[in-house]
Amino acid sequence: MKNILVPIGTSPEAHETLQYAVDFASEFSSQVFVMEVFNVKGTGAGTLANLQEKVAESSKERLLEIINKVDAKKVDIKIATYNGDLIDGLISIDSELGIDLIIISPRSNDIKEELYLGHTSGRVVKRTDIPTLIVPKGTVFKPFKSILTAFKSGVLKRKRILDPLVDIQKKFGSKVNLLMVKTPGYSDDDLKINTALMDISSQLTLTENSTTYLGVLEHFRSQHPDLLCVFRRKRGFFKNLWEKNTILKSEFYAPVPVLVLSVKKD
């Protein structure tokens, strides 16, 4: 896990998310890229270029202020700014550097307390294929001793989808419990589980619920994991929630970090 990206929003607690990312990165000897996106448009080429330069410089100054609030712990922290759409920026930097993990807070601002995922964070998770770690506000990093990995289908066409989970499990010696939730209309193929998943797990539980999320709720309370790992796929954990970028706390809420592994291309 070499490169970790932290998109910075407008929340006054943005440095807390960055501190978590730095603490996490120090365990893997990763470098951290702090990213801010701005959108400057204009008509005159000279004026536009000058305005872009000024806004970019202002963004860098703000990011430096946030960086100065954290304990860097010898982690290499670099600044990345992008003029344009957030998702385009993420795709661009991933194409250039290769991002192994994005670390974000559920909300980039504190305007709507009823939201679990805000618009910006929701777009990051929904519209990219980059593994994402969603860290609740105020969470202090600690090694993951117990990981609950929940899914409806254990079929994974590419083993590397699991790389972040495998890296975490190896680094911290985490106990990985698998939870397969059989929902109405499941097929026999869904019951097949990727051997790479089985190799890192210590327990497999099968349960039947109307949705994967309800199955997770039932077992989350009994297992008290330090990390919840789910898959972002068309028929997966967030099947209905992904229809929009924001997610209400009444629809989903996790008090621990959530690792989202994307299998959109399978």
Buried (B, 14 or more C-beta within 10 A) or exposed (E): BEBBBBBBBEBEBBBBBBBBBBBBBBBBEBBBBBBBBBEBEEEEEEEBEEBBEEBBEEBBEBBEEBBEEBEBEEBEBBBBBBBEBBBEBBBBBBEEBEBBBBBBBBBBBBEEEEBBBBBBBBBBBBBBBBBBBBBBEEBEBEEBEBBBBBBBBBBBEEEEBBBBBBBBBEBBEBBBBBBBBBBEEBEEEBEEBBEBBEEBBEEBBEBEBEBBBEBBBBBBEEBEBBBBBBBBBEEBBBBEBBEEBBBBBEBBBBEBBBBBBBBBEE
